[in-house]
Amino acid sequence: MSDASNATRRTALHERHVALGARMVDFSGWDMPVNYGSQIEEHHRVREGWGVFDVSHMTVVDVFGRDEESFLRYMLCNDVAGLKPLSAQYTAMLNPAGGILDDLIVYRRQEGFRLIVNAGTRKKDLDWLLSHATAYDVEVEERALAILAIQGPDAQSRIVDVLRAMGLTLSALRPFTMMEQGDVMMARTGYTGEWGLEIVLPDRGALELWDSLMSAGCAPVGLGARDTLRLEAGMNLYG
């Protein structure tokens, strides 16, 4: 994904969004699609069928090392020691007074942890993590990866063939569990209240996946409908 210090950042799918006629807006320094025509129609496509969101503006941070667990137990409000491998947890990053710096999802991988934090709090979150990591035997590494969120009642049955064509096999994941195949992470998490799968992968794979989803009839959905869907589902927004 593009990252120029004094320019608006773009995801790997930027040209795809423009070609589909998306209305692009600045979102925390990223040029992102707010809708592709009708936000209301996109909202209903996710509620009644399936849709895909490009959420590659969000920040992926890997945490690993001998003290990875104790470090995250200090930094986050929920206890990651209770997380089994290949599972996830909604949590919050706290300041010393117990105030919330950001909400996020933490994933326990086979080795190490992965955090996905909000785009609007990227610098604050990274600075906070790095400033405390020096007291632990731990590495904190931001990853330049794309994220596609496939959501909706039809997604579970339709996504299987799309992934199979890419050489990926989707297991029967329960909510807040995950799996990894090569450099692709698939997690049963989302922000709409519907069946959801969030896929974290390199840019080249994101382009292939997006094109395959479009060919399969999946609706492109902008950040506008993502906001109304999460609000309707009673999900919080921070950052």
C-alpha positions in Angstrom: 0.0 0.0 0.0 1.2 3.5 -0.8 2.7 5.6 2.0 4.2 9.0 1.3 5.0 11.1 4.3 3.2 14.3 3.1 0.6 12.7 0.9 -2.7 11.0 1.5 -2.2 7.3 1.7 -3.8 4.8 -0.6 -4.6 1.1 -0.2 -3.6 -1.4 -2.9 -7.2 -1.4 -4.1 -7.4 2.4 -4.7 -7.6 2.0 -8.5 -10.3 -0.6 -8.1 -12.4 1.7 -6.0 -12.1 4.6 -8.5 -12.9 2.3 -11.4 -16.2 1.4 -9.7 -17.1 5.0 -9.3 -16.6 5.2 -5.5 -16.9 8.5 -3.7 -13.4 8.8 -2.2 -12.9 10.8 1.1 -10.0 11.5 3.5 -10.2 9.1 6.5 -7.4 9.6 9.0 -5.0 10.4 6.2 -6.2 7.6 3.8 -8.1 8.1 0.6 -11.0 5.7 1.2 -14.3 4.8 -0.4 -17.3 6.1 1.5 -19.8 4.6 -0.9 -20.1 3.3 -4.5 -23.4 5.1 -5.2 -26.0 4.4 -2.6 -25.0 3.9 1.0 -28.5 2.6 1.8 -28.3 0.0 -0.9 -24.9 -1.1 0.3 -26.2 -1.4 3.8 -29.0 -3.7 2.7 -26.7 -5.8 0.5 -24.7 -6.7 3.6 -27.8 -7.4 5.7 -29.5 -9.4 3.0 -26.7 -10.9 0.9 -23.0 -10.3 1.1 -20.5 -7.5 0.7 -16.8 -6.7 1.0 -15.1 -3.7 2.7 -11.5 -2.6 2.0 -10.3 -1.8 5.6 -6.6 -1.8 4.7 -6.3 1.6 6.4 -6.4 -0.1 9.7 -3.0 -0.8 11.4 -1.6 -4.3 11.8 0.9 -4.8 14.6 2.7 -8.0 15.4 4.0 -8.6 18.9 6.5 -11.4 19.6 9.3 -12.4 21.9 9.9 -14.1 25.2 7.8 -11.6 27.2 5.0 -11.2 24.6 2.3 -12.4 27.0 3.3 -10.4 30.0 3.8 -7.3 27.9 0.3 -7.5 26.5 -1.2 -8.4 29.9 0.2 -5.0 31.0 -0.9 -3.0 28.0 -4.4 -4.4 27.4 -7.4 -4.6 29.7 -8.4 -8.2 29.0 -6.1 -11.0 30.0 -4.4 -12.5 26.9 -3.2 -15.4 29.0 -6.6 -16.9 28.6 -6.5 -16.8 24.8 -5.9 -20.2 23.2 -3.8 -20.3 20.0 -5.7 -19.2 16.9 -8.3 -17.3 18.9 -9.1 -13.6 19.2 -10.4 -11.2 21.8 -12.0 -7.7 21.7 -10.1 -5.5 24.2 -8.8 -2.0 24.9 -5.4 -0.4 25.3 -5.2 1.6 28.5 -3.3 4.4 30.0 -1.9 4.3 33.6 -5.1 5.7 35.0 -7.2 3.0 33.3 -8.5 5.3 30.6 -9.0 4.0 27.1 -6.4 4.8 24.4 -8.0 2.7 21.8 -10.2 -0.4 21.3 -8.8 -3.2 19.2 -8.8 -6.9 18.5 -5.9 -9.1 19.6 -5.2 -12.4 17.9 -3.1 -15.2 19.4 -1.2 -16.9 16.6 0.7 -20.1 16.8 3.7 -17.9 17.6 3.2 -14.4 18.9 0.3 -12.1 18.8 -1.3 -9.8 16.2 -3.1 -6.5 17.0 -5.4 -4.7 14.6 -5.9 -1.1 15.8 -7.8 1.9 14.4 -6.4 4.1 11.6 -7.1 7.3 13.5 -5.0 6.2 16.5 -2.2 4.6 14.6 0.7 6.9 15.7 -0.6 7.2 19.3 -0.9 3.4 19.6 2.4 2.6 18.1 4.2 5.2 20.2 2.6 3.9 23.3 3.4 0.3 22.6 7.0 1.0 21.6 7.6 3.2 24.6 6.7 0.4 26.9 8.3 -2.5 24.9 11.8 -1.4 26.0 11.1 -2.8 29.5 10.3 -6.3 28.0 12.0 -8.9 25.9 9.6 -8.3 23.1 9.4 -7.0 19.5 6.7 -4.7 18.2 6.4 -4.6 14.4 4.0 -2.7 12.2 3.1 -4.8 9.2 2.1 -3.4 5.7 -0.8 -5.7 4.9 -4.1 -5.4 3.3 -7.4 -6.3 5.1 -10.6 -7.3 3.4 -13.8 -7.8 5.4 -16.4 -10.1 3.8 -19.7 -9.8 5.6 -23.3 -10.9 5.3 -25.6 -13.9 5.6 -24.6 -15.3 2.2 -20.9 -14.8 2.8 -20.4 -18.1 4.6 -21.5 -20.2 1.6 -20.2 -18.0 -1.2 -16.7 -17.3 0.1 -15.6 -20.9 0.1 -15.4 -21.3 -3.7 -13.6 -17.9 -4.0 -10.9 -18.9 -1.6 -10.6 -22.4 -3.1 -9.8 -20.9 -6.4 -6.9 -19.0 -4.7 -5.6 -22.2 -3.2 -7.0 -21.5 0.3 -9.2 -23.7 2.4 -11.6 -22.3 4.9 -12.2 -24.3 8.0 -15.4 -24.2 10.0 -14.3 -21.3 12.3 -16.3 -20.2 15.3 -16.7 -16.5 16.0 -13.4 -15.0 17.3 -11.2 -17.8 16.0 -8.7 -17.6 13.2 -6.5 -19.7 10.9 -3.4 -19.0 8.8 -2.3 -20.4 5.5 1.1 -19.1 4.4 1.0 -15.3 4.5 -2.8 -15.2 4.7 -4.7 -14.8 8.0 -8.5 -15.4 8.1 -10.5 -14.6 11.2 -14.1 -14.9 12.1 -14.4 -11.3 13.2 -16.3 -8.3 11.8 -18.0 -5.0 12.4 -21.5 -5.4 11.1 -23.3 -7.9 13.3 -23.5 -10.4 10.4 -21.5 -13.6 9.6 -18.1 -12.2 8.8 -14.6 -13.1 7.7 -11.7 -10.7 7.9 -8.8 -11.6 5.7 -5.3 -10.1 6.2 -2.9 -10.6 3.4 -0.2 -9.0 1.2 -1.3 -6.4 -1.4 -0.9 -8.8 -4.4 -3.3 -11.3 -2.8 -5.8 -8.6 -1.9 -6.0 -7.5 -5.6 -6.7 -11.1 -6.6 -9.2 -11.7 -3.9 -11.1 -8.4 -4.6 -11.3 -9.3 -8.3 -12.5 -12.8 -7.5 -15.2 -11.4 -5.1 -16.4 -9.0 -7.7 -16.7 -11.8 -10.3 -18.6 -13.9 -7.8 -21.2 -11.1 -7.3 -20.1 -9.8 -3.9 -21.1 -6.2 -3.4 -18.4 -3.5 -2.8 -19.3 -1.6 0.3 -17.9 1.7 1.5 -17.1 3.0 5.0 -20.4 4.8 5.2 -22.5 1.6 5.3 -19.9 0.1 7.6 -20.7 2.8 10.1 -24.5 2.4 9.8 -24.2 -1.4 10.0 -22.1 -1.3 13.2 -24.4 1.3 14.7 -27.4 -0.8 14.0 -25.7 -3.8 15.5 -24.9 -1.8 18.7 -21.1 -1.9 18.2 -18.9 0.9 19.7 -16.7 3.2 17.6 -13.4 4.6 18.9 -10.6 6.2 16.9 
